[in-house]
């Protein structure tokens, strides 16, 4: 099974965990479960998309949130 999503994209109040974030935290400790995080350098579509992803990553680093 593959579950995908972006834990930075949420409309929940700050400090409230999303279901995806909770699943990552809980399930990543189990044998046989993998977790892959894509960064701006992984984007191979268009340079503008890479720069947008990079801007969000930078903003999250600056305010102390994990991307």
CHARMM-style PDB file with segment names, atoms N, HN, CA, C and O in Angstrom:
ATOM      1  N   UNK     1       0.844  -1.160   0.000  1.00  0.00      PROA
ATOM      2  CA  UNK     1       0.000   0.000   0.000  1.00  0.00      PROA
ATOM      3  C   UNK     1       0.896   1.232   0.000  1.00  0.00      PROA
ATOM      4  O   UNK     1       1.939   1.256   0.654  1.00  0.00      PROA
ATOM      5  N   UNK     2       0.491   2.217  -0.715  1.00  0.00      PROA
ATOM      6  HN  UNK     2      -0.356   2.197  -1.246  1.00  0.00      PROA
ATOM      7  CA  UNK     2       1.201   3.490  -0.741  1.00  0.00      PROA
ATOM      8  C   UNK     2       0.231   4.581  -0.307  1.00  0.00      PROA
ATOM      9  O   UNK     2      -0.885   4.682  -0.816  1.00  0.00      PROA
ATOM     10  N   UNK     3       0.675   5.386   0.632  1.00  0.00      PROA
ATOM     11  HN  UNK     3       1.582   5.305   1.046  1.00  0.00      PROA
ATOM     12  CA  UNK     3      -0.085   6.557   1.059  1.00  0.00      PROA
ATOM     13  C   UNK     3       0.774   7.752   0.716  1.00  0.00      PROA
ATOM     14  O   UNK     3       1.956   7.781   1.059  1.00  0.00      PROA
ATOM     15  N   UNK     4       0.213   8.723   0.054  1.00  0.00      PROA
ATOM     16  HN  UNK     4      -0.747   8.699  -0.225  1.00  0.00      PROA
ATOM     17  CA  UNK     4       1.023   9.904  -0.263  1.00  0.00      PROA
ATOM     18  C   UNK     4       0.282  11.162   0.151  1.00  0.00      PROA
ATOM     19  O   UNK     4      -0.941  11.181   0.292  1.00  0.00      PROA
ATOM     20  N   UNK     5       1.054  12.191   0.337  1.00  0.00      PROA
ATOM     21  HN  UNK     5       2.047  12.175   0.223  1.00  0.00      PROA
ATOM     22  CA  UNK     5       0.479  13.462   0.730  1.00  0.00      PROA
ATOM     23  C   UNK     5       1.587  14.417   1.112  1.00  0.00      PROA
ATOM     24  O   UNK     5       2.768  14.073   1.074  1.00  0.00      PROA
ATOM     25  N   UNK     6       1.194  15.604   1.475  1.00  0.00      PROA
ATOM     26  HN  UNK     6       0.235  15.884   1.506  1.00  0.00      PROA
ATOM     27  CA  UNK     6       2.142  16.631   1.875  1.00  0.00      PROA
ATOM     28  C   UNK     6       1.719  17.139   3.244  1.00  0.00      PROA
ATOM     29  O   UNK     6       0.744  17.882   3.361  1.00  0.00      PROA
ATOM     30  N   UNK     7       2.458  16.735   4.294  1.00  0.00      PROA
ATOM     31  HN  UNK     7       3.250  16.131   4.200  1.00  0.00      PROA
ATOM     32  CA  UNK     7       2.053  17.145   5.637  1.00  0.00      PROA
ATOM     33  C   UNK     7       2.128  18.649   5.875  1.00  0.00      PROA
ATOM     34  O   UNK     7       1.608  19.139   6.877  1.00  0.00      PROA
ATOM     35  N   UNK     8       2.767  19.388   4.971  1.00  0.00      PROA
ATOM     36  HN  UNK     8       3.189  18.989   4.156  1.00  0.00      PROA
ATOM     37  CA  UNK     8       2.803  20.846   5.124  1.00  0.00      PROA
ATOM     38  C   UNK     8       1.536  21.504   4.594  1.00  0.00      PROA
ATOM     39  O   UNK     8       1.283  22.677   4.869  1.00  0.00      PROA
ATOM     40  N   UNK     9       0.745  20.763   3.841  1.00  0.00      PROA
ATOM     41  HN  UNK     9       0.951  19.811   3.617  1.00  0.00      PROA
ATOM     42  CA  UNK     9      -0.478  21.332   3.280  1.00  0.00      PROA
ATOM     43  C   UNK     9      -1.662  20.912   4.140  1.00  0.00      PROA
ATOM     44  O   UNK     9      -2.224  19.830   3.966  1.00  0.00      PROA
ATOM     45  N   UNK    10      -2.028  21.780   5.064  1.00  0.00      PROA
ATOM     46  HN  UNK    10      -1.572  22.658   5.205  1.00  0.00      PROA
ATOM     47  CA  UNK    10      -3.126  21.484   5.976  1.00  0.00      PROA
ATOM     48  C   UNK    10      -3.870  22.770   6.303  1.00  0.00      PROA
ATOM     49  O   UNK    10      -3.307  23.864   6.254  1.00  0.00      PROA
ATOM     50  N   UNK    11      -5.123  22.619   6.630  1.00  0.00      PROA
ATOM     51  HN  UNK    11      -5.581  21.731   6.670  1.00  0.00      PROA
ATOM     52  CA  UNK    11      -5.899  23.783   7.046  1.00  0.00      PROA
ATOM     53  C   UNK    11      -6.216  23.714   8.538  1.00  0.00      PROA
ATOM     54  O   UNK    11      -7.065  24.453   9.036  1.00  0.00      PROA
ATOM     55  N   UNK    12      -5.523  22.818   9.244  1.00  0.00      PROA
ATOM     56  HN  UNK    12      -4.834  22.218   8.839  1.00  0.00      PROA
ATOM     57  CA  UNK    12      -5.714  22.693  10.684  1.00  0.00      PROA
ATOM     58  C   UNK    12      -4.987  23.825  11.413  1.00  0.00      PROA
ATOM     59  O   UNK    12      -4.031  24.393  10.885  1.00  0.00      PROA
ATOM     60  N   UNK    13      -5.433  24.145  12.607  1.00  0.00      PROA
ATOM     61  HN  UNK    13      -6.209  23.683  13.037  1.00  0.00      PROA
ATOM     62  CA  UNK    13      -4.744  25.186  13.384  1.00  0.00      PROA
ATOM     63  C   UNK    13      -3.292  24.783  13.680  1.00  0.00      PROA
ATOM     64  O   UNK    13      -2.994  23.593  13.785  1.00  0.00      PROA
ATOM     65  N   UNK    14      -2.395  25.753  13.815  1.00  0.00      PROA
ATOM     66  HN  UNK    14      -2.636  26.720  13.730  1.00  0.00      PROA
ATOM     67  CA  UNK    14      -0.998  25.442  14.138  1.00  0.00      PROA
ATOM     68  C   UNK    14      -0.897  24.576  15.394  1.00  0.00      PROA
ATOM     69  O   UNK    14      -1.594  24.804  16.383  1.00  0.00      PROA
ATOM     70  N   UNK    15      -0.017  23.584  15.331  1.00  0.00      PROA
ATOM     71  HN  UNK    15       0.549  23.399  14.528  1.00  0.00      PROA
ATOM     72  CA  UNK    15       0.194  22.702  16.472  1.00  0.00      PROA
ATOM     73  C   UNK    15      -0.685  21.466  16.477  1.00  0.00      PROA
ATOM     74  O   UNK    15      -0.431  20.535  17.241  1.00  0.00      PROA
ATOM     75  N   UNK    16      -1.715  21.434  15.640  1.00  0.00      PROA
ATOM     76  HN  UNK    16      -1.921  22.190  15.019  1.00  0.00      PROA
ATOM     77  CA  UNK    16      -2.590  20.263  15.572  1.00  0.00      PROA
ATOM     78  C   UNK    16      -2.080  19.321  14.497  1.00  0.00      PROA
ATOM     79  O   UNK    16      -1.866  19.735  13.357  1.00  0.00      PROA
ATOM     80  N   UNK    17      -1.880  18.040  14.852  1.00  0.00      PROA
ATOM     81  HN  UNK    17      -2.053  17.704  15.777  1.00  0.00      PROA
ATOM     82  CA  UNK    17      -1.329  17.063  13.924  1.00  0.00      PROA
ATOM     83  C   UNK    17      -2.378  16.602  12.919  1.00  0.00      PROA
ATOM     84  O   UNK    17      -3.549  16.415  13.251  1.00  0.00      PROA
ATOM     85  N   UNK    18      -1.924  16.424  11.682  1.00  0.00      PROA
ATOM     86  HN  UNK    18      -0.973  16.576  11.413  1.00  0.00      PROA
ATOM     87  CA  UNK    18      -2.794  15.845  10.663  1.00  0.00      PROA
ATOM     88  C   UNK    18      -2.749  14.328  10.778  1.00  0.00      PROA
ATOM     89  O   UNK    18      -1.853  13.775  11.416  1.00  0.00      PROA
ATOM     90  N   UNK    19      -3.687  13.677  10.180  1.00  0.00      PROA
ATOM     91  HN  UNK    19      -4.415  14.126   9.663  1.00  0.00      PROA
ATOM     92  CA  UNK    19      -3.677  12.208  10.158  1.00  0.00      PROA
ATOM     93  C   UNK    19      -2.435  11.674   9.472  1.00  0.00      PROA
ATOM     94  O   UNK    19      -1.881  10.656   9.886  1.00  0.00      PROA
ATOM     95  N   UNK    20      -1.993  12.360   8.420  1.00  0.00      PROA
ATOM     96  HN  UNK    20      -2.443  13.187   8.083  1.00  0.00      PROA
ATOM     97  CA  UNK    20      -0.794  11.935   7.702  1.00  0.00      PROA
ATOM     98  C   UNK    20       0.439  12.068   8.592  1.00  0.00      PROA
ATOM     99  O   UNK    20       1.261  11.154   8.644  1.00  0.00      PROA
ATOM    100  N   UNK    21       0.578  13.181   9.285  1.00  0.00      PROA
ATOM    101  HN  UNK    21      -0.090  13.924   9.244  1.00  0.00      PROA
ATOM    102  CA  UNK    21       1.718  13.373  10.177  1.00  0.00      PROA
ATOM    103  C   UNK    21       1.723  12.341  11.302  1.00  0.00      PROA
ATOM    104  O   UNK    21       2.776  11.826  11.677  1.00  0.00      PROA
ATOM    105  N   UNK    22       0.555  12.048  11.827  1.00  0.00      PROA
ATOM    106  HN  UNK    22      -0.300  12.467  11.522  1.00  0.00      PROA
ATOM    107  CA  UNK    22       0.456  11.039  12.886  1.00  0.00      PROA
ATOM    108  C   UNK    22       0.835   9.659  12.358  1.00  0.00      PROA
ATOM    109  O   UNK    22       1.542   8.909  13.031  1.00  0.00      PROA
ATOM    110  N   UNK    23       0.371   9.322  11.161  1.00  0.00      PROA
ATOM    111  HN  UNK    23      -0.203   9.931  10.614  1.00  0.00      PROA
ATOM    112  CA  UNK    23       0.710   8.030  10.571  1.00  0.00      PROA
ATOM    113  C   UNK    23       2.214   7.916  10.338  1.00  0.00      PROA
ATOM    114  O   UNK    23       2.801   6.866  10.600  1.00  0.00      PROA
ATOM    115  N   UNK    24       2.840   8.976   9.851  1.00  0.00      PROA
ATOM    116  HN  UNK    24       2.363   9.829   9.639  1.00  0.00      PROA
ATOM    117  CA  UNK    24       4.284   8.965   9.626  1.00  0.00      PROA
ATOM    118  C   UNK    24       5.004   8.716  10.944  1.00  0.00      PROA
ATOM    119  O   UNK    24       5.894   7.869  11.011  1.00  0.00      PROA
ATOM    120  N   UNK    25       4.633   9.440  11.988  1.00  0.00      PROA
ATOM    121  HN  UNK    25       3.909  10.129  11.934  1.00  0.00      PROA
ATOM    122  CA  UNK    25       5.293   9.307  13.287  1.00  0.00      PROA
ATOM    123  C   UNK    25       5.095   7.919  13.875  1.00  0.00      PROA
ATOM    124  O   UNK    25       6.035   7.347  14.426  1.00  0.00      PROA
ATOM    125  N   UNK    26       3.914   7.378  13.770  1.00  0.00      PROA
ATOM    126  HN  UNK    26       3.151   7.843  13.322  1.00  0.00      PROA
ATOM    127  CA  UNK    26       3.591   6.094  14.373  1.00  0.00      PROA
ATOM    128  C   UNK    26       4.127   4.918  13.568  1.00  0.00      PROA
ATOM    129  O   UNK    26       4.734   4.003  14.125  1.00  0.00      PROA
ATOM    130  N   UNK    27       3.903   4.943  12.268  1.00  0.00      PROA
ATOM    131  HN  UNK    27       3.410   5.686  11.816  1.00  0.00      PROA
ATOM    132  CA  UNK    27       4.214   3.772  11.446  1.00  0.00      PROA
ATOM    133  C   UNK    27       5.672   3.688  11.019  1.00  0.00      PROA
ATOM    134  O   UNK    27       6.148   2.604  10.683  1.00  0.00      PROA
ATOM    135  N   UNK    28       6.387   4.800  11.024  1.00  0.00      PROA
ATOM    136  HN  UNK    28       6.000   5.680  11.297  1.00  0.00      PROA
ATOM    137  CA  UNK    28       7.783   4.762  10.576  1.00  0.00      PROA
ATOM    138  C   UNK    28       8.653   3.930  11.509  1.00  0.00      PROA
ATOM    139  O   UNK    28       9.769   3.560  11.142  1.00  0.00      PROA
ATOM    140  N   UNK    29       8.169   3.630  12.702  1.00  0.00      PROA
ATOM    141  HN  UNK    29       7.263   3.930  13.001  1.00  0.00      PROA
ATOM    142  CA  UNK    29       8.924   2.801  13.649  1.00  0.00      PROA
ATOM    143  C   UNK    29       8.755   1.309  13.394  1.00  0.00      PROA
ATOM    144  O   UNK    29       9.454   0.499  14.002  1.00  0.00      PROA
ATOM    145  N   UNK    30       7.847   0.937  12.513  1.00  0.00      PROA
ATOM    146  HN  UNK    30       7.279   1.595  12.019  1.00  0.00      PROA
ATOM    147  CA  UNK    30       7.579  -0.476  12.259  1.00  0.00      PROA
ATOM    148  C   UNK    30       8.486  -1.020  11.166  1.00  0.00      PROA
ATOM    149  O   UNK    30       8.742  -0.350  10.165  1.00  0.00      PROA
ATOM    150  N   UNK    31       8.972  -2.251  11.369  1.00  0.00      PROA
ATOM    151  HN  UNK    31       8.764  -2.795  12.182  1.00  0.00      PROA
ATOM    152  CA  UNK    31       9.742  -2.916  10.316  1.00  0.00      PROA
ATOM    153  C   UNK    31       8.857  -3.103   9.097  1.00  0.00      PROA
ATOM    154  O   UNK    31       7.676  -3.430   9.219  1.00  0.00      PROA
ATOM    155  N   UNK    32       9.428  -2.896   7.931  1.00  0.00      PROA
ATOM    156  HN  UNK    32      10.387  -2.631   7.832  1.00  0.00      PROA
ATOM    157  CA  UNK    32       8.693  -3.089   6.687  1.00  0.00      PROA
ATOM    158  C   UNK    32       7.966  -1.856   6.196  1.00  0.00      PROA
ATOM    159  O   UNK    32       7.337  -1.887   5.139  1.00  0.00      PROA
ATOM    160  N   UNK    33       8.044  -0.769   6.950  1.00  0.00      PROA
ATOM    161  HN  UNK    33       8.555  -0.744   7.809  1.00  0.00      PROA
ATOM    162  CA  UNK    33       7.390   0.487   6.554  1.00  0.00      PROA
ATOM    163  C   UNK    33       8.464   1.456   6.094  1.00  0.00      PROA
ATOM    164  O   UNK    33       9.462   1.658   6.786  1.00  0.00      PROA
ATOM    165  N   UNK    34       8.267   2.046   4.946  1.00  0.00      PROA
ATOM    166  HN  UNK    34       7.456   1.882   4.384  1.00  0.00      PROA
ATOM    167  CA  UNK    34       9.202   3.034   4.429  1.00  0.00      PROA
ATOM    168  C   UNK    34       8.559   4.411   4.406  1.00  0.00      PROA
ATOM    169  O   UNK    34       7.336   4.549   4.357  1.00  0.00      PROA
ATOM    170  N   UNK    35       9.405   5.417   4.441  1.00  0.00      PROA
ATOM    171  HN  UNK    35      10.398   5.306   4.480  1.00  0.00      PROA
ATOM    172  CA  UNK    35       8.922   6.799   4.400  1.00  0.00      PROA
ATOM    173  C   UNK    35       9.882   7.581   3.514  1.00  0.00      PROA
ATOM    174  O   UNK    35      11.078   7.646   3.798  1.00  0.00      PROA
ATOM    175  N   UNK    36       9.371   8.165   2.460  1.00  0.00      PROA
ATOM    176  HN  UNK    36       8.399   8.113   2.230  1.00  0.00      PROA
ATOM    177  CA  UNK    36      10.179   8.917   1.513  1.00  0.00      PROA
ATOM    178  C   UNK    36       9.742  10.371   1.539  1.00  0.00      PROA
ATOM    179  O   UNK    36       8.548  10.668   1.493  1.00  0.00      PROA
ATOM    180  N   UNK    37      10.709  11.278   1.613  1.00  0.00      PROA
ATOM    181  HN  UNK    37      11.679  11.037   1.650  1.00  0.00      PROA
ATOM    182  CA  UNK    37      10.426  12.713   1.579  1.00  0.00      PROA
ATOM    183  C   UNK    37      11.077  13.277   0.321  1.00  0.00      PROA
ATOM    184  O   UNK    37      12.287  13.152   0.132  1.00  0.00      PROA
ATOM    185  N   UNK    38      10.284  13.887  -0.524  1.00  0.00      PROA
ATOM    186  HN  UNK    38       9.301  13.988  -0.370  1.00  0.00      PROA
ATOM    187  CA  UNK    38      10.804  14.516  -1.728  1.00  0.00      PROA
ATOM    188  C   UNK    38      11.138  15.968  -1.428  1.00  0.00      PROA
ATOM    189  O   UNK    38      10.398  16.651  -0.721  1.00  0.00      PROA
ATOM    190  N   UNK    39      12.236  16.428  -1.960  1.00  0.00      PROA
ATOM    191  HN  UNK    39      12.838  15.874  -2.534  1.00  0.00      PROA
ATOM    192  CA  UNK    39      12.702  17.810  -1.790  1.00  0.00      PROA
ATOM    193  C   UNK    39      12.634  18.525  -3.133  1.00  0.00      PROA
ATOM    194  O   UNK    39      12.304  17.921  -4.153  1.00  0.00      PROA
ATOM    195  N   UNK    40      12.947  19.807  -3.125  1.00  0.00      PROA
ATOM    196  HN  UNK    40      13.215  20.299  -2.296  1.00  0.00      PROA
ATOM    197  CA  UNK    40      12.879  20.573  -4.368  1.00  0.00      PROA
ATOM    198  C   UNK    40      13.814  20.010  -5.433  1.00  0.00      PROA
ATOM    199  O   UNK    40      13.533  20.132  -6.625  1.00  0.00      PROA
ATOM    200  N   UNK    41      14.908  19.405  -5.025  1.00  0.00      PROA
ATOM    201  HN  UNK    41      15.136  19.307  -4.056  1.00  0.00      PROA
ATOM    202  CA  UNK    41      15.850  18.834  -6.007  1.00  0.00      PROA
ATOM    203  C   UNK    41      15.289  17.598  -6.700  1.00  0.00      PROA
ATOM    204  O   UNK    41      15.830  17.164  -7.717  1.00  0.00      PROA
ATOM    205  N   UNK    42      14.206  17.023  -6.161  1.00  0.00      PROA
ATOM    206  HN  UNK    42      13.767  17.376  -5.335  1.00  0.00      PROA
ATOM    207  CA  UNK    42      13.577  15.849  -6.767  1.00  0.00      PROA
ATOM    208  C   UNK    42      12.592  16.212  -7.873  1.00  0.00      PROA
ATOM    209  O   UNK    42      12.172  15.342  -8.637  1.00  0.00      PROA
ATOM    210  N   UNK    43      12.228  17.463  -7.964  1.00  0.00      PROA
ATOM    211  HN  UNK    43      12.569  18.169  -7.344  1.00  0.00      PROA
ATOM    212  CA  UNK    43      11.248  17.890  -8.966  1.00  0.00      PROA
ATOM    213  C   UNK    43      11.916  17.931 -10.327  1.00  0.00      PROA
ATOM    214  O   UNK    43      12.925  18.612 -10.514  1.00  0.00      PROA
ATOM    215  N   UNK    44      11.350  17.200 -11.277  1.00  0.00      PROA
ATOM    216  HN  UNK    44      10.531  16.647 -11.125  1.00  0.00      PROA
ATOM    217  CA  UNK    44      11.933  17.147 -12.617  1.00  0.00      PROA
ATOM    218  C   UNK    44      10.968  17.672 -13.680  1.00  0.00      PROA
ATOM    219  O   UNK    44      11.208  17.492 -14.874  1.00  0.00      PROA
ATOM    220  N   UNK    45       9.888  18.314 -13.259  1.00  0.00      PROA
ATOM    221  HN  UNK    45       9.694  18.461 -12.289  1.00  0.00      PROA
ATOM    222  CA  UNK    45       8.907  18.799 -14.228  1.00  0.00      PROA
ATOM    223  C   UNK    45       9.340  20.133 -14.821  1.00  0.00      PROA
ATOM    224  O   UNK    45       9.767  20.187 -15.974  1.00  0.00      PROA
ATOM    225  N   UNK    46       9.239  21.164 -14.081  1.00  0.00      PROA
ATOM    226  HN  UNK    46       8.891  21.121 -13.144  1.00  0.00      PROA
ATOM    227  CA  UNK    46       9.501  22.504 -14.581  1.00  0.00      PROA
ATOM    228  C   UNK    46      10.250  23.272 -13.497  1.00  0.00      PROA
ATOM    229  O   UNK    46       9.988  23.084 -12.309  1.00  0.00      PROA
ATOM    230  N   UNK    47      11.158  24.117 -13.893  1.00  0.00      PROA
ATOM    231  HN  UNK    47      11.371  24.269 -14.858  1.00  0.00      PROA
ATOM    232  CA  UNK    47      11.959  24.849 -12.924  1.00  0.00      PROA
ATOM    233  C   UNK    47      11.096  25.694 -11.991  1.00  0.00      PROA
ATOM    234  O   UNK    47      11.444  25.850 -10.820  1.00  0.00      PROA
ATOM    235  N   UNK    48       9.992  26.236 -12.469  1.00  0.00      PROA
ATOM    236  HN  UNK    48       9.710  26.108 -13.420  1.00  0.00      PROA
ATOM    237  CA  UNK    48       9.119  27.040 -11.625  1.00  0.00      PROA
ATOM    238  C   UNK    48       8.560  26.202 -10.476  1.00  0.00      PROA
ATOM    239  O   UNK    48       8.485  26.678  -9.344  1.00  0.00      PROA
ATOM    240  N   UNK    49       8.171  24.969 -10.755  1.00  0.00      PROA
ATOM    241  HN  UNK    49       8.232  24.582 -11.674  1.00  0.00      PROA
ATOM    242  CA  UNK    49       7.653  24.085  -9.712  1.00  0.00      PROA
ATOM    243  C   UNK    49       8.741  23.818  -8.674  1.00  0.00      PROA
ATOM    244  O   UNK    49       8.454  23.817  -7.477  1.00  0.00      PROA
ATOM    245  N   UNK    50       9.972  23.592  -9.101  1.00  0.00      PROA
ATOM    246  HN  UNK    50      10.205  23.592 -10.073  1.00  0.00      PROA
ATOM    247  CA  UNK    50      11.091  23.358  -8.187  1.00  0.00      PROA
ATOM    248  C   UNK    50      11.285  24.571  -7.286  1.00  0.00      PROA
ATOM    249  O   UNK    50      11.513  24.424  -6.085  1.00  0.00      PROA
ATOM    250  N   UNK    51      11.196  25.768  -7.860  1.00  0.00      PROA
ATOM    251  HN  UNK    51      11.011  25.888  -8.835  1.00  0.00      PROA
ATOM    252  CA  UNK    51      11.386  26.987  -7.077  1.00  0.00      PROA
ATOM    253  C   UNK    51      10.243  27.202  -6.085  1.00  0.00      PROA
ATOM    254  O   UNK    51      10.470  27.700  -4.982  1.00  0.00      PROA
ATOM    255  N   UNK    52       9.034  26.838  -6.459  1.00  0.00      PROA
ATOM    256  HN  UNK    52       8.850  26.433  -7.355  1.00  0.00      PROA
ATOM    257  CA  UNK    52       7.888  26.952  -5.547  1.00  0.00      PROA
ATOM    258  C   UNK    52       8.076  26.008  -4.364  1.00  0.00      PROA
ATOM    259  O   UNK    52       7.893  26.412  -3.216  1.00  0.00      PROA
ATOM    260  N   UNK    53       8.437  24.758  -4.634  1.00  0.00      PROA
ATOM    261  HN  UNK    53       8.586  24.430  -5.567  1.00  0.00      PROA
ATOM    262  CA  UNK    53       8.677  23.798  -3.552  1.00  0.00      PROA
ATOM    263  C   UNK    53       9.798  24.307  -2.649  1.00  0.00      PROA
ATOM    264  O   UNK    53       9.696  24.212  -1.426  1.00  0.00      PROA
ATOM    265  N   UNK    54      10.859  24.841  -3.235  1.00  0.00      PROA
ATOM    266  HN  UNK    54      10.941  24.918  -4.228  1.00  0.00      PROA
ATOM    267  CA  UNK    54      11.971  25.387  -2.462  1.00  0.00      PROA
ATOM    268  C   UNK    54      11.539  26.537  -1.569  1.00  0.00      PROA
ATOM    269  O   UNK    54      11.999  26.643  -0.433  1.00  0.00      PROA
ATOM    270  N   UNK    55      10.659  27.399  -2.069  1.00  0.00      PROA
ATOM    271  HN  UNK    55      10.285  27.312  -2.992  1.00  0.00      PROA
ATOM    272  CA  UNK    55      10.172  28.529  -1.285  1.00  0.00      PROA
ATOM    273  C   UNK    55       9.387  28.056  -0.060  1.00  0.00      PROA
ATOM    274  O   UNK    55       9.536  28.607   1.030  1.00  0.00      PROA
ATOM    275  N   UNK    56       8.554  27.033  -0.247  1.00  0.00      PROA
ATOM    276  HN  UNK    56       8.433  26.585  -1.133  1.00  0.00      PROA
ATOM    277  CA  UNK    56       7.809  26.494   0.888  1.00  0.00      PROA
ATOM    278  C   UNK    56       8.741  25.832   1.894  1.00  0.00      PROA
ATOM    279  O   UNK    56       8.561  25.998   3.100  1.00  0.00      PROA
ATOM    280  N   UNK    57       9.732  25.086   1.422  1.00  0.00      PROA
ATOM    281  HN  UNK    57       9.878  24.951   0.442  1.00  0.00      PROA
ATOM    282  CA  UNK    57      10.687  24.455   2.331  1.00  0.00      PROA
ATOM    283  C   UNK    57      11.438  25.514   3.139  1.00  0.00      PROA
ATOM    284  O   UNK    57      11.628  25.350   4.344  1.00  0.00      PROA
ATOM    285  N   UNK    58      11.859  26.582   2.495  1.00  0.00      PROA
ATOM    286  HN  UNK    58      11.704  26.715   1.516  1.00  0.00      PROA
ATOM    287  CA  UNK    58      12.580  27.659   3.185  1.00  0.00      PROA
ATOM    288  C   UNK    58      11.683  28.306   4.244  1.00  0.00      PROA
ATOM    289  O   UNK    58      12.133  28.563   5.361  1.00  0.00      PROA
ATOM    290  N   UNK    59      10.438  28.566   3.907  1.00  0.00      PROA
ATOM    291  HN  UNK    59      10.072  28.357   3.000  1.00  0.00      PROA
ATOM    292  CA  UNK    59       9.506  29.178   4.853  1.00  0.00      PROA
ATOM    293  C   UNK    59       9.291  28.282   6.065  1.00  0.00      PROA
ATOM    294  O   UNK    59       9.226  28.764   7.195  1.00  0.00      PROA
ATOM    295  N   UNK    60       9.180  26.991   5.831  1.00  0.00      PROA
ATOM    296  HN  UNK    60       9.233  26.599   4.913  1.00  0.00      PROA
ATOM    297  CA  UNK    60       8.968  26.054   6.951  1.00  0.00      PROA
ATOM    298  C   UNK    60      10.211  25.953   7.830  1.00  0.00      PROA
ATOM    299  O   UNK    60      10.096  25.812   9.048  1.00  0.00      PROA
ATOM    300  N   UNK    61      11.377  26.021   7.236  1.00  0.00      PROA
ATOM    301  HN  UNK    61      11.470  26.135   6.247  1.00  0.00      PROA
ATOM    302  CA  UNK    61      12.612  26.006   8.043  1.00  0.00      PROA
ATOM    303  C   UNK    61      12.698  27.260   8.897  1.00  0.00      PROA
ATOM    304  O   UNK    61      13.117  27.194  10.053  1.00  0.00      PROA
ATOM    305  N   UNK    62      12.308  28.394   8.347  1.00  0.00      PROA
ATOM    306  HN  UNK    62      11.967  28.447   7.408  1.00  0.00      PROA
ATOM    307  CA  UNK    62      12.409  29.664   9.061  1.00  0.00      PROA
ATOM    308  C   UNK    62      11.431  29.751  10.230  1.00  0.00      PROA
ATOM    309  O   UNK    62      11.735  30.389  11.238  1.00  0.00      PROA
ATOM    310  N   UNK    63      10.267  29.122  10.112  1.00  0.00      PROA
ATOM    311  HN  UNK    63      10.021  28.604   9.293  1.00  0.00      PROA
ATOM    312  CA  UNK    63       9.320  29.211  11.232  1.00  0.00      PROA
ATOM    313  C   UNK    63       9.347  27.958  12.108  1.00  0.00      PROA
ATOM    314  O   UNK    63       8.481  27.772  12.962  1.00  0.00      PROA
ATOM    315  N   UNK    64      10.358  27.094  11.889  1.00  0.00      PROA
ATOM    316  HN  UNK    64      11.062  27.246  11.195  1.00  0.00      PROA
ATOM    317  CA  UNK    64      10.566  25.955  12.778  1.00  0.00      PROA
ATOM    318  C   UNK    64       9.697  24.741  12.521  1.00  0.00      PROA
ATOM    319  O   UNK    64       9.712  23.795  13.307  1.00  0.00      PROA
ATOM    320  N   UNK    65       8.944  24.751  11.442  1.00  0.00      PROA
ATOM    321  HN  UNK    65       8.932  25.520  10.804  1.00  0.00      PROA
ATOM    322  CA  UNK    65       8.116  23.591  11.125  1.00  0.00      PROA
ATOM    323  C   UNK    65       8.883  22.663  10.204  1.00  0.00      PROA
ATOM    324  O   UNK    65       9.662  23.102   9.358  1.00  0.00      PROA
ATOM    325  N   UNK    66       8.649  21.382  10.382  1.00  0.00      PROA
ATOM    326  HN  UNK    66       8.016  21.026  11.069  1.00  0.00      PROA
ATOM    327  CA  UNK    66       9.288  20.400   9.493  1.00  0.00      PROA
ATOM    328  C   UNK    66       8.556  20.381   8.159  1.00  0.00      PROA
ATOM    329  O   UNK    66       7.328  20.474   8.131  1.00  0.00      PROA
ATOM    330  N   UNK    67       9.278  20.264   7.063  1.00  0.00      PROA
ATOM    331  HN  UNK    67      10.275  20.188   7.085  1.00  0.00      PROA
ATOM    332  CA  UNK    67       8.627  20.219   5.755  1.00  0.00      PROA
ATOM    333  C   UNK    67       7.906  18.912   5.517  1.00  0.00      PROA
ATOM    334  OT1 UNK    67       7.307  18.720   4.459  1.00  0.00      PROA
TER     335      UNK     67
END
